[in-house]
Amino acid sequence: MRPTRLLPAACALALSVVALPAAASPTPAPTVRESFTPLPCPSRPRTTRQIEGCAEHRVLATDRTIDALNTKVVRKLRPAARAGFVSSNAAWVSYRDEACAAAASPYTGGSLQPVAYANCLVAIDRSHVGELRGLLVALPAG
């Protein structure tokens, strides 16, 4: 299923949720945590390891955007919907990690494997940013 097909479903879910003021948010927003320590990213990466480091930095930057959007979504959701959103985010992170492991598997044992994995994370993260932005637009203003 292409990510663009998920947007109508996200909008339908959002429209079924009534917004509440931000102060009513005891459920913490989900955050994305990576298991790697980022390598350095020089201004002109030349080695595979440097390219990997730059990809990792892009992953972390996109994760911060996702975290900020998750916070905004949680604030707009009705309390009854928050736990489901947090749970679905955990499932999304598992999906993302496993899908990227599969995508990078042809390079197992080689120096391109971590680069392929990180580039996949960036691609899926960026798609998810679009989904979250669409959800925020669809949610009633709080």
Backbone hydrogen bonds in HBPLUS format (Angstrom, degrees):
<---DONOR---> <-ACCEPTOR-->    atom                        ^
c    i                          cat <-CA-CA->   ^        H-A-AA   ^      H-
h    n   atom  resd res      DA  || num        DHA   H-A  angle D-A-AA Bond
n    s   type  num  typ     dist DA aas  dist angle  dist       angle   num
A0005-ARG N   A0002-ARG O   2.95 MM   3  5.63 153.2  2.02 120.4 128.1     1
A0006-LEU N   A0003-PRO O   2.96 MM   3  5.25 147.8  2.07 106.6 116.5     2
A0010-ALA N   A0006-LEU O   2.89 MM   4  6.16 158.2  1.93 157.4 164.6     3
A0011-CYS N   A0007-LEU O   2.85 MM   4  6.06 156.3  1.91 154.6 161.3     4
A0012-ALA N   A0008-PRO O   2.90 MM   4  6.12 155.9  1.96 145.6 152.0     5
A0013-LEU N   A0009-ALA O   2.96 MM   4  6.21 159.9  2.00 149.1 154.3     6
A0014-ALA N   A0010-ALA O   2.87 MM   4  6.06 159.4  1.91 146.3 152.6     7
A0015-LEU N   A0011-CYS O   2.87 MM   4  6.08 153.5  1.94 149.9 156.4     8
A0016-SER N   A0013-LEU O   3.08 MM   3  5.28 140.7  2.24 100.8 112.2     9
A0017-VAL N   A0014-ALA O   3.12 MM   3  5.32 163.8  2.15 109.9 114.2    10
A0024-ALA N   A0021-PRO O   3.13 MM   3  5.91 166.4  2.15 122.7 126.6    11
A0051-ILE N   A0047-THR O   2.93 MM   4  6.25 159.5  1.98 154.2 160.1    12
A0052-GLU N   A0048-THR O   2.84 MM   4  6.06 153.2  1.91 147.8 155.6    13
A0053-GLY N   A0049-ARG O   2.98 MM   4  6.24 154.0  2.05 142.7 149.3    14
A0054-CYS N   A0050-GLN O   3.01 MM   4  6.34 155.6  2.07 149.3 155.0    15
A0055-ALA N   A0051-ILE O   2.99 MM   4  6.26 155.7  2.05 147.5 154.3    16
A0056-GLU N   A0052-GLU O   2.89 MM   4  6.18 154.1  1.96 150.8 158.3    17
A0057-HIS N   A0053-GLY O   3.02 MM   4  6.32 149.9  2.11 144.6 152.4    18
A0058-ARG N   A0054-CYS O   3.06 MM   4  6.40 147.2  2.17 143.3 152.0    19
A0059-VAL N   A0055-ALA O   2.96 MM   4  6.30 152.1  2.04 147.8 155.7    20
A0060-LEU N   A0056-GLU O   2.99 MM   4  6.30 164.2  2.01 152.8 155.6    21
A0061-ALA N   A0057-HIS O   3.00 MM   4  6.17 153.6  2.07 142.7 149.9    22
A0062-THR N   A0058-ARG O   2.99 MM   4  6.16 161.0  2.03 149.1 153.9    23
A0063-ASP N   A0059-VAL O   2.83 MM   4  6.06 152.8  1.90 151.0 159.8    24
A0064-ARG N   A0060-LEU O   3.03 MM   4  6.27 151.4  2.12 143.5 149.8    25
A0065-THR N   A0061-ALA O   3.23 MM   4  6.60 149.0  2.34 140.7 148.6    26
A0066-ILE N   A0062-THR O   2.94 MM   4  6.28 157.7  1.99 150.7 156.8    27
A0067-ASP N   A0063-ASP O   2.82 MM   4  6.11 161.2  1.85 154.3 159.3    28
A0068-ALA N   A0064-ARG O   3.03 MM   4  6.24 158.1  2.08 144.9 150.0    29
A0069-LEU N   A0065-THR O   2.97 MM   4  6.22 158.7  2.01 150.3 156.4    30
A0070-ASN N   A0066-ILE O   2.76 MM   4  5.98 158.3  1.81 155.3 162.0    31
A0071-THR N   A0067-ASP O   3.05 MM   4  6.29 153.1  2.13 145.6 151.8    32
A0072-LYS N   A0068-ALA O   3.20 MM   4  6.52 156.3  2.26 143.8 149.4    33
A0073-VAL N   A0069-LEU O   2.88 MM   4  6.18 158.1  1.93 154.0 160.3    34
A0074-VAL N   A0070-ASN O   2.91 MM   4  6.10 170.8  1.91 155.5 157.5    35
A0075-ARG N   A0071-THR O   3.10 MM   4  6.28 156.5  2.16 145.8 152.0    36
A0076-LYS N   A0072-LYS O   3.23 MM   4  6.46 139.0  2.40 139.5 149.5    37
A0076-LYS N   A0073-VAL O   2.97 MM   3  5.21 129.1  2.24 102.2 116.1    38
A0077-LEU N   A0073-VAL O   3.01 MM   4  6.22 131.4  2.26 149.9 164.0    39
A0077-LEU N   A0074-VAL O   3.31 MM   3  5.20 138.2  2.49  94.8 105.9    40
A0081-ALA N   A0078-ARG O   2.83 MM   3  5.38 145.3  1.95 120.0 130.4    41
A0082-ARG N   A0079-PRO O   3.24 MM   3  5.26 144.2  2.38 100.2 110.1    42
A0085-PHE N   A0081-ALA O   3.11 MM   4  6.36 150.8  2.19 147.3 155.7    43
A0085-PHE N   A0082-ARG O   3.07 MM   3  5.06 116.1  2.50  94.7 110.4    44
A0086-VAL N   A0082-ARG O   2.93 MM   4  6.23 162.0  1.96 158.5 162.7    45
A0087-SER N   A0083-ALA O   2.91 MM   4  6.09 162.2  1.94 148.8 154.0    46
A0088-SER N   A0084-GLY O   2.84 MM   4  5.97 158.5  1.89 145.3 151.5    47
A0089-ASN N   A0085-PHE O   2.93 MM   4  6.11 144.5  2.06 143.7 153.3    48
A0090-ALA N   A0086-VAL O   3.16 MM   4  6.49 153.9  2.23 146.7 152.5    49
A0091-ALA N   A0087-SER O   3.09 MM   4  6.45 154.9  2.16 146.6 153.6    50
A0092-TRP N   A0088-SER O   2.85 MM   4  6.08 148.5  1.95 141.7 150.9    51
A0093-VAL N   A0089-ASN O   2.95 MM   4  6.26 157.4  2.00 153.0 157.6    52
A0094-SER N   A0090-ALA O   3.12 MM   4  6.40 159.3  2.17 146.0 151.2    53
A0095-TYR N   A0091-ALA O   2.90 MM   4  6.16 161.7  1.93 150.5 155.8    54
A0096-ARG N   A0092-TRP O   2.82 MM   4  6.04 168.8  1.83 156.5 159.2    55
A0097-ASP N   A0093-VAL O   2.95 MM   4  6.12 169.6  1.96 153.2 155.4    56
A0098-GLU N   A0094-SER O   2.96 MM   4  6.09 165.9  1.98 153.3 157.2    57
A0099-ALA N   A0095-TYR O   2.80 MM   4  5.89 161.4  1.83 157.6 163.3    58
A0100-CYS N   A0096-ARG O   2.97 MM   4  6.09 157.4  2.02 148.0 154.2    59
A0101-ALA N   A0097-ASP O   2.97 MM   4  6.15 146.2  2.08 139.4 149.1    60
A0102-ALA N   A0098-GLU O   3.04 MM   4  6.26 155.4  2.10 143.8 149.8    61
A0103-ALA N   A0099-ALA O   2.92 MM   4  6.19 154.2  1.99 143.4 151.1    62
A0104-ALA N   A0100-CYS O   2.93 MM   4  6.05 147.0  2.04 144.3 151.9    63
A0105-SER N   A0101-ALA O   3.04 MM   4  5.97 116.5  2.46 134.8 149.6    64
A0105-SER N   A0102-ALA O   3.22 MM   3  5.05 146.9  2.33  95.7 105.4    65
A0107-TYR N   A0104-ALA O   2.96 MM   3  5.73 158.8  2.01 126.1 132.6    66
A0108-THR N   A0105-SER O   3.08 MM   3  5.10 169.9  2.09 115.3 115.4    67
A0110-GLY N   A0107-TYR O   2.83 MM   3  5.43 156.0  1.89 146.0 148.8    68
A0113-GLN N   A0110-GLY O   3.37 MM   3  5.73 157.9  2.42 107.3 113.2    69
A0116-ALA N   A0112-LEU O   2.83 MM   4  6.03 165.9  1.85 163.6 166.9    70
A0117-TYR N   A0113-GLN O   2.95 MM   4  6.13 158.5  1.99 151.7 158.1    71
A0118-ALA N   A0114-PRO O   2.95 MM   4  6.04 166.3  1.97 142.4 146.1    72
A0119-ASN N   A0115-VAL O   2.89 MM   4  6.04 163.7  1.91 152.8 157.8    73
A0120-CYS N   A0116-ALA O   3.01 MM   4  6.11 149.1  2.11 141.0 149.1    74
A0121-LEU N   A0117-TYR O   2.98 MM   4  6.33 156.3  2.03 149.3 155.9    75
A0122-VAL N   A0118-ALA O   2.99 MM   4  6.30 158.1  2.04 151.6 156.8    76
A0123-ALA N   A0119-ASN O   3.07 MM   4  6.32 160.7  2.11 144.9 149.6    77
A0124-ILE N   A0120-CYS O   2.96 MM   4  6.22 169.9  1.97 161.8 163.3    78
A0125-ASP N   A0121-LEU O   2.80 MM   4  5.85 160.2  1.83 150.7 157.4    79
A0126-ARG N   A0122-VAL O   2.88 MM   4  6.03 162.6  1.91 151.3 155.7    80
A0127-SER N   A0123-ALA O   3.13 MM   4  6.36 153.5  2.20 143.3 150.3    81
A0128-HIS N   A0124-ILE O   2.94 MM   4  6.20 155.0  2.01 147.6 154.7    82
A0129-VAL N   A0125-ASP O   2.88 MM   4  6.22 145.8  2.00 150.1 160.1    83
A0130-GLY N   A0126-ARG O   3.28 MM   4  6.61 154.7  2.35 143.3 148.1    84
A0131-GLU N   A0127-SER O   3.10 MM   4  6.52 150.7  2.19 144.2 152.6    85
A0132-LEU N   A0128-HIS O   2.86 MM   4  6.13 162.9  1.88 156.3 159.9    86
A0133-ARG N   A0129-VAL O   2.93 MM   4  6.14 157.4  1.98 149.8 156.3    87
A0134-GLY N   A0130-GLY O   2.97 MM   4  6.16 154.2  2.04 143.9 151.0    88
A0135-LEU N   A0131-GLU O   2.91 MM   4  6.21 151.0  2.00 146.3 154.7    89
A0136-LEU N   A0132-LEU O   2.92 MM   4  6.19 158.4  1.96 149.8 155.1    90
A0137-VAL N   A0133-ARG O   3.08 MM   4  6.34 152.2  2.16 145.3 152.2    91
A0138-ALA N   A0134-GLY O   3.05 MM   4  6.27 150.5  2.14 143.7 151.8    92
A0139-LEU N   A0135-LEU O   2.93 MM   4  6.15 139.4  2.10 150.5 161.1    93
